[in-house]
Amino acid sequence: MTLHLNLFIHDTGHHEASWRLPESEPLAHIDIAYHQRIARIAEEAKFDSVFLADSPVLWGNPSRRPSGKIEPTILLTAIAAATTRIGLIATASTTYNEPFNLARRFSSLDHVSGGRAGWNIVTTAGDDAARNFGLDAQPAHLTRYDRAAEFVEVSKKLWDSWDDDAIIADKVTGVHARDDRVHTVDHVGPHFKVRGPLNVPRSPQGYPLLVQAGSSEDGRDFAARHAEAVFTAQQTLDDAIAFYRDVKRRAIEFGRDPNEVKILPGLVPVIGSTEEEAHALDAELERLIVPEHAARQLAGLLRVDHLELDEELPADLPEEAAIEGAKSRYTLIVELGRRERLTVRQLIGRLGGGRGHKTFAGTALQVADTIEEWHRAGAADGFNIMPAVLPSGLERFAEEVLPILRQRGLFRTEYTGRTLREHYGLPRPANQLSALPV
């Protein structure tokens, strides 16, 4: 079974200090041509997809690193014009959008790209985002996931509100679309009331690829029920295997084929010609972190007022059950700090490369060996590749790691399909509202 590889594009790279390197472009986060160039490199390397994260809030301190982003579906539309095969995945929140508008946006992206759209479904943690939408605080964790489940249900109905054969464009009879093939949705639920139909015909993929990135209990259930690809953060092989088995088991319990739920842990590769060179680059990036800024952000995530840089994490941190925000990431960070007895300064260094995702510094061969080990051990169907520095980290991964994986029969040499679903080996969904079989 070959790997699926997604490129997570994050301005100058995933390391906190990547923007300070001489090679970096400080305005990369708002440069369309830059993103198009990165996507073309990934497409030439035959990645399954590229991915843009997003949040309806200015995240972090803008004095600390490049902040503010172009809305991802708009940016991916521009990338679609500069590429032909690679998948295009955007994050969008179910808490701060409405199903009709979002379903239309992703259907439009799927049409524009010829069937390459994917939606990373998030519920959005944090009170700051809530305050941008007239709320004093974020809705409770379970409430957000209940809304998300109904949001996806409504979106699917809207995508199915046009049959595939609705448009006949018969100039002789003057009939452009058969109105018996365009359906109202008439959804009424706890969170949404939507009549439909969507004002966009059914797109090439039927639905965009559905992606999810939460690893809490609620997140795992949501992924097992709805997601077709899961982006996850796992620090150890044992934890990754346990997560993989758990989500696949839950998918079976929901009546799904577990092979149609692809698990992709995040990996931040720092590659050198020698192991010493890789560790030197990693150390240089860590040196460029401003620890006081990072400590303030970490304190906010851990729900404490202050952290001492040269002390370990406080013993009296809240339990995960008390966290209404990013539950799984909170637990991962706390467990990492306590498992390895890290000081706050050391923990900041470990998180600087990938915000909790696994960072690996080594040669191309060592990176390839790690990828193969996790894949063959049953921890991953592929990886969410998060270069510490862009574009150089991507170029080095493509030029040095991918040939090794291809030699081992673990990654494609050419695309065999045209849509994102075909890249991931997933079927085109049947239309649940259609009067005729699809």
Residue pairs with C-beta under 8 A, 6 or more apart in sequence:
1 381
2 409
2 410
2 411
2 412
3 371
3 375
3 380
3 381
3 382
3 383
3 405
3 410
3 411
4 48
4 229
4 262
4 264
4 381
4 382
4 383
4 423
4 424
5 47
5 48
5 382
5 383
5 385
5 411
6 47
6 48
6 49
6 50
6 51
6 87
6 89
6 229
6 231
6 264
6 382
6 383
6 384
6 385
7 38
7 39
7 42
7 47
7 49
7 50
7 51
7 385
7 387
7 394
8 14
8 50
8 51
8 53
8 231
8 266
8 384
8 385
8 386
9 35
9 38
9 39
9 50
9 51
9 52
9 390
10 53
10 386
10 390
11 19
11 28
11 29
11 66
11 390
12 18
12 19
12 21
12 24
12 25
12 26
12 28
12 29
12 66
12 389
12 390
13 19
13 24
13 387
13 388
13 389
13 390
13 393
14 268
14 353
14 354
14 355
14 357
14 386
14 387
14 388
15 268
15 285
15 352
15 353
15 354
15 388
15 389
16 64
16 65
16 285
16 289
16 294
16 351
16 352
16 353
17 65
17 285
17 286
17 287
17 288
17 289
17 290
17 352
18 24
18 285
18 388
18 389
18 390
19 26
19 28
19 65
19 66
20 288
21 285
21 288
21 389
23 389
23 392
24 389
25 31
25 34
26 66
27 66
28 34
28 35
28 66
28 390
29 66
29 67
29 68
29 69
29 70
30 68
30 69
30 70
32 70
32 75
32 78
35 75
35 78
35 79
36 78
36 79
36 82
36 83
37 391
38 50
38 390
38 391
38 394
39 50
39 79
39 82
39 83
39 86
40 82
40 83
41 391
41 394
41 395
41 398
42 50
42 86
42 394
42 398
43 83
43 84
43 85
43 86
44 398
45 394
45 397
45 398
45 402
46 402
46 411
46 412
46 413
46 414
46 415
47 86
47 385
48 86
48 87
48 382
48 420
48 423
48 424
49 86
49 87
49 88
49 89
49 116
49 118
49 209
49 420
49 423
50 79
50 86
50 87
50 88
50 89
51 89
51 90
51 91
51 118
51 120
51 211
51 231
51 384
52 69
52 72
52 75
52 76
52 89
52 90
52 91
53 72
53 91
53 120
54 69
54 71
54 72
54 90
54 91
54 92
54 93
55 91
55 93
55 124
55 126
55 129
56 93
56 96
56 124
56 129
56 132
56 133
57 124
57 126
57 128
57 129
57 132
58 67
58 68
58 128
59 67
60 67
60 297
61 67
61 293
61 296
61 297
62 68
63 293
64 290
64 293
64 294
64 297
69 75
72 90
72 91
72 92
73 90
73 92
73 105
73 106
73 108
73 109
75 90
76 88
76 89
76 90
76 109
76 113
76 117
77 109
77 112
77 113
79 88
80 88
80 109
80 112
80 113
80 114
80 116
81 112
84 114
85 116
85 415
85 418
86 116
87 116
87 117
87 118
87 209
87 420
87 423
87 424
88 109
88 113
88 116
88 117
88 118
88 420
89 117
89 118
89 119
89 120
89 209
89 211
89 420
90 106
90 109
90 117
90 118
90 119
90 120
91 120
91 122
92 102
92 105
92 106
92 119
92 120
92 121
92 122
93 122
93 123
93 124
93 129
94 102
94 121
94 122
94 123
94 124
94 144
94 147
94 148
94 151
94 152
95 123
95 124
95 129
95 138
95 139
95 144
95 147
95 148
96 124
96 129
96 132
96 133
97 151
98 192
99 151
99 154
99 155
99 158
99 192
99 194
100 158
100 194
100 196
100 198
102 119
102 151
102 155
103 154
103 155
103 158
103 159
103 198
104 158
104 198
104 199
104 200
106 117
106 119
106 155
106 208
107 117
107 158
107 159
107 198
107 200
107 202
107 203
107 208
108 200
109 117
109 208
110 116
110 117
110 203
110 204
110 205
110 208
111 200
111 201
111 203
111 204
114 204
114 418
114 419
115 203
115 204
115 205
115 418
115 419
115 420
115 421
116 419
116 420
117 203
117 205
117 208
117 209
117 420
118 208
118 209
118 210
118 211
118 229
118 420
119 208
119 209
119 210
119 211
120 211
120 212
120 213
120 231
121 148
121 151
121 152
121 210
121 211
121 212
121 222
121 226
121 227
122 212
122 213
122 214
123 141
123 144
123 145
123 147
123 148
123 214
124 138
124 144
125 138
125 324
125 325
125 326
126 138
126 325
126 326
127 136
127 137
127 138
129 138
130 136
130 137
130 138
130 139
138 144
138 324
138 325
139 147
140 324
141 216
141 218
141 323
141 324
141 325
141 327
142 218
145 218
145 219
145 221
145 222
146 190
146 191
147 191
148 222
149 222
149 225
149 226
150 189
150 190
150 191
150 192
151 191
151 192
152 210
152 226
153 187
153 189
154 185
154 187
154 189
154 192
154 194
155 207
156 207
156 429
156 432
157 185
157 187
157 194
157 196
157 432
157 433
158 185
158 194
158 196
158 197
158 198
159 198
159 202
159 203
159 206
159 207
160 183
160 202
160 206
160 431
160 432
160 433
160 434
161 182
161 183
161 184
161 185
161 196
161 197
161 198
161 202
161 433
162 177
162 181
162 182
162 183
162 197
162 198
162 200
162 201
162 202
163 178
163 181
163 182
163 183
163 202
163 431
163 433
163 434
163 435
163 436
163 438
164 202
164 206
164 431
164 434
164 438
165 178
165 181
165 436
166 177
166 178
166 181
166 182
166 201
166 202
167 176
167 177
167 201
168 175
168 176
168 177
168 178
169 176
169 177
170 176
177 201
180 435
181 434
181 435
182 197
183 196
183 197
183 433
184 195
184 196
184 197
185 194
185 195
185 196
185 197
185 433
186 195
186 196
187 193
187 194
187 195
187 196
202 431
204 419
205 419
205 420
205 421
205 428
206 428
206 429
206 430
206 431
206 438
207 429
208 420
209 228
209 229
209 420
209 421
209 424
209 426
210 226
210 227
210 228
210 229
211 227
211 228
211 229
211 230
211 231
212 219
212 222
212 223
212 226
212 227
212 229
212 230
212 231
213 219
213 230
213 231
213 232
214 220
214 222
214 223
214 326
214 327
214 328
215 232
215 233
215 243
215 328
215 329
215 332
216 320
216 327
216 328
218 327
219 327
219 328
220 243
220 246
220 247
220 250
221 250
223 230
223 247
223 250
223 261
224 247
224 248
224 250
224 251
224 253
224 254
224 256
224 261
225 250
225 251
225 254
225 256
227 261
228 260
228 261
228 262
228 421
228 424
228 426
229 261
229 262
229 264
229 424
230 247
230 261
230 262
230 263
230 264
231 264
231 266
231 384
232 240
232 243
232 263
232 264
232 265
232 266
233 265
233 266
233 328
233 329
233 332
233 354
233 355
233 356
233 357
233 358
234 240
234 243
234 265
234 266
234 332
234 358
234 379
235 332
235 335
235 336
235 356
235 358
237 373
237 374
237 377
237 379
240 265
240 374
240 379
240 380
241 377
241 378
241 379
243 263
243 379
244 263
244 378
244 379
244 380
245 378
247 261
247 263
248 258
248 261
248 263
249 258
251 257
251 258
251 260
251 261
252 258
259 425
260 426
260 427
262 381
262 382
262 424
262 426
263 379
263 380
263 381
263 382
264 380
264 381
264 382
264 383
264 384
265 357
265 358
265 374
265 379
265 380
265 383
265 384
266 354
266 357
266 358
266 383
266 384
266 386
267 357
267 358
267 360
267 370
267 371
267 383
267 384
267 385
267 386
268 353
268 354
268 357
268 358
268 359
268 360
268 386
268 387
268 388
269 360
269 367
269 385
269 387
269 388
269 393
269 397
269 401
270 278
270 281
270 282
270 285
270 353
270 359
270 360
270 361
270 362
270 388
270 393
271 278
271 362
271 363
271 364
271 367
271 393
271 396
271 397
271 400
271 401
272 278
272 279
272 280
272 281
272 361
272 362
272 363
273 363
274 363
275 361
275 362
275 363
275 366
278 361
278 362
278 363
279 361
281 361
281 388
282 353
282 359
282 361
282 388
285 352
285 353
285 388
285 389
286 349
286 352
289 348
289 349
289 352
291 309
291 345
291 348
292 309
294 348
294 351
294 352
295 307
295 309
295 344
295 345
295 348
298 307
298 333
298 344
298 347
298 348
298 351
299 305
299 306
299 307
301 325
301 326
301 329
301 330
301 333
302 313
302 317
302 318
302 330
302 333
302 334
303 317
303 318
303 322
303 323
304 314
304 317
307 313
307 314
307 344
308 344
309 343
309 344
309 345
309 348
310 343
310 344
310 345
311 343
311 344
312 337
312 338
312 341
312 342
312 343
312 344
313 334
313 337
313 338
313 342
313 344
313 347
317 334
320 327
320 330
320 331
323 330
329 355
329 356
332 356
333 347
333 351
333 356
336 342
336 347
336 350
336 356
337 344
337 347
342 350
350 359
353 359
353 388
354 386
354 388
357 384
357 386
359 388
360 366
360 367
360 370
362 370
364 396
364 397
364 400
364 401
364 404
365 404
367 397
367 401
368 401
368 404
368 405
368 408
371 380
371 383
371 401
371 405
371 410
372 405
372 408
372 410
374 380
374 383
375 381
375 382
375 410
385 394
385 397
387 393
387 394
387 397
402 411
405 411
406 412
406 413
415 423
416 422
417 423
419 428
421 427
421 428
430 437
430 438
431 438
